[in-house]
């Protein structure tokens, strides 16, 4: 079974997806980390992002490894976050990442995958599709606290990123058909997780 969790930055996807996977005993797939790895590689090496995406060896688990190097912390910097949004808008990069993501999940087992196009592109046949959202200011506040940055600065960058994600030609950010939308504004993590976990037996 695949539980697809999509939504914009700061909506709580990663935290919620990890908790849902733990509650269900499913494998967690952080697709955003894959794009961050491509972004980090692009910052380190002057080569087309699509070339890097096609040859990088990315290992996902408790720690994120890129070509054998632990980059769990390196891919969470503001610079990498901004570049990840840029490389993710490139069709060739998305095709390479989607192929890897499908390859992982097609091997069987139960998955909780989070990103921006899991339910629309990567796994459109996922048994459960969820689209998380939240008030923009609250989303920015969450990101600012996580990164140790000013809320106003994060909100401005988030607005640009949201527009880029929504309007890109390839795999734009939008709820998948049949997705259950959950507004996480003001909701404690436990409540959001419980709601999603409660949807699984019905599928």
C-alpha positions in Angstrom: 0.0 0.0 0.0 1.1 3.6 -0.7 0.0 6.6 1.3 0.9 9.7 -0.8 1.2 13.0 1.2 1.7 16.2 -0.9 1.6 19.9 -0.1 3.6 23.1 -0.1 6.7 23.8 2.1 5.9 24.3 5.7 2.6 22.4 5.7 4.1 19.7 7.9 4.6 17.0 5.2 7.9 15.6 6.5 7.0 15.5 10.1 3.6 14.1 9.5 4.7 11.5 7.0 7.5 10.2 9.3 5.0 9.9 12.2 2.3 8.2 10.0 4.9 5.8 8.7 6.0 5.0 12.2 2.4 4.5 13.4 1.6 2.2 10.6 4.9 0.4 10.4 5.3 1.5 6.8 8.5 2.7 5.1 9.0 6.5 4.8 10.1 8.0 1.5 11.3 11.6 1.7 11.3 12.6 -2.0 12.2 16.2 -1.1 15.5 15.0 0.2 16.2 13.6 -3.2 15.8 17.0 -4.9 17.9 18.5 -2.2 20.7 16.1 -3.0 20.6 17.1 -6.6 20.7 20.8 -5.5 23.6 20.2 -3.2 25.5 18.4 -6.0 24.7 21.3 -8.4 26.1 23.8 -5.9 29.3 21.7 -5.6 29.8 20.9 -9.2 29.4 23.0 -12.3 27.4 20.5 -14.3 23.8 20.4 -15.6 21.4 19.4 -12.9 19.8 16.8 -15.2 23.2 15.1 -15.7 23.8 15.1 -11.9 20.3 13.7 -11.2 20.8 10.8 -13.5 24.0 9.6 -11.9 23.8 10.4 -8.3 23.5 7.5 -5.8 21.1 8.6 -3.1 20.5 6.5 0.0 17.4 7.3 2.1 17.0 6.2 5.7 17.6 7.6 9.2 20.4 9.5 7.5 20.6 10.8 3.9 23.6 9.7 1.9 24.8 11.1 -1.4 27.4 9.0 -3.2 28.3 7.5 0.2 28.6 10.8 2.1 26.2 11.6 4.9 24.6 14.9 3.8 21.6 14.9 6.2 22.6 18.3 7.6 24.1 19.7 4.4 20.9 19.4 2.4 18.9 21.4 5.0 20.6 24.8 4.6 18.6 27.8 3.2 20.9 27.9 0.2 20.2 24.2 -0.7 16.5 24.7 0.0 16.3 27.6 -2.5 18.3 25.7 -5.2 16.2 22.6 -4.7 13.1 24.5 -5.6 14.9 25.6 -8.8 16.2 22.3 -9.9 12.9 20.6 -9.1 11.3 22.8 -11.8 13.5 21.3 -14.5 11.6 18.5 -16.4 14.7 16.4 -16.9 15.5 16.4 -13.2 11.9 15.5 -12.3 11.9 12.6 -14.8 15.1 11.2 -13.3 13.8 11.5 -9.7 10.4 10.2 -10.5 11.9 7.1 -12.1 14.0 6.5 -9.0 11.0 7.0 -6.7 8.8 4.7 -8.7 11.6 2.1 -8.7 11.8 2.1 -5.0 8.1 1.7 -4.4 7.4 -0.7 -7.2 9.5 -3.3 -5.3 6.5 -3.9 -3.0 5.9 -3.2 0.6 4.0 -0.5 2.3 5.1 3.1 1.9 4.4 6.6 3.1 5.8 9.0 0.5 5.7 12.7 0.7 6.5 15.5 -1.8 4.7 17.7 -4.2 3.6 15.4 -6.9 3.4 11.9 -5.3 -0.4 11.6 -5.8 -0.5 13.4 -9.2 2.6 12.0 -11.0 4.8 9.5 -9.1 2.1 7.2 -7.7 -1.3 8.3 -9.1 -2.7 4.9 -8.2 -1.8 5.3 -4.5 -4.5 3.8 -2.3 -4.6 6.9 -0.1 -3.8 10.5 -1.2 -3.5 13.4 1.2 -2.9 17.1 0.5 -1.6 19.0 3.5 -1.8 22.8 3.6 -1.7 25.6 6.2 -1.9 29.3 6.5 1.1 30.9 4.7 2.2 32.9 7.8 2.1 29.8 10.0 4.0 27.8 7.4 6.6 30.5 7.2 6.8 30.6 11.0 7.4 26.9 11.2 10.2 27.1 8.6 11.8 30.1 10.2 11.9 28.3 13.6 13.4 25.2 11.9 16.1 27.2 10.1 16.7 29.9 12.6 15.7 32.7 10.2 13.5 35.7 10.3 9.8 35.0 9.6 9.3 37.9 7.1 12.3 36.7 5.1 11.1 33.1 5.0 7.6 34.3 4.0 8.9 36.3 1.1 11.0 33.4 -0.2 8.1 31.0 0.4 5.7 33.1 -1.7 8.2 32.9 -4.6 8.7 29.2 -4.1 4.9 28.5 -3.9 4.3 30.4 -7.2 7.2 28.5 -8.9 5.8 25.2 -7.7 2.2 26.0 -8.7 3.0 27.3 -12.2 5.8 25.1 -13.4 4.9 23.3 -16.6 6.0 19.9 -15.4 4.2 18.4 -12.3 2.8 21.6 -10.9 1.9 21.5 -7.2 -1.9 20.7 -6.9 -4.1 18.3 -5.0 -4.4 14.9 -6.8 -7.8 13.8 -7.9 -9.5 12.1 -4.9 -7.0 13.5 -2.5 -8.2 14.3 1.0 -7.2 17.9 1.9 -6.2 18.6 5.5 -5.5 22.2 6.7 -2.9 21.8 9.5 -3.2 25.4 10.7 -3.3 25.4 14.5 -3.5 21.6 14.7 -1.2 19.5 16.9 0.9 16.9 15.1 -0.9 14.0 16.9 -4.3 15.1 15.6 -3.1 15.3 12.0 -1.4 11.9 12.2 -4.4 10.3 13.9 -6.7 11.5 11.1 -4.5 10.1 8.4 -3.9 6.8 10.1 -7.6 6.6 10.7 -8.2 6.8 6.9 -6.0 3.8 6.1 -8.3 0.9 7.2 -11.1 2.3 5.0 -8.9 1.9 1.9 
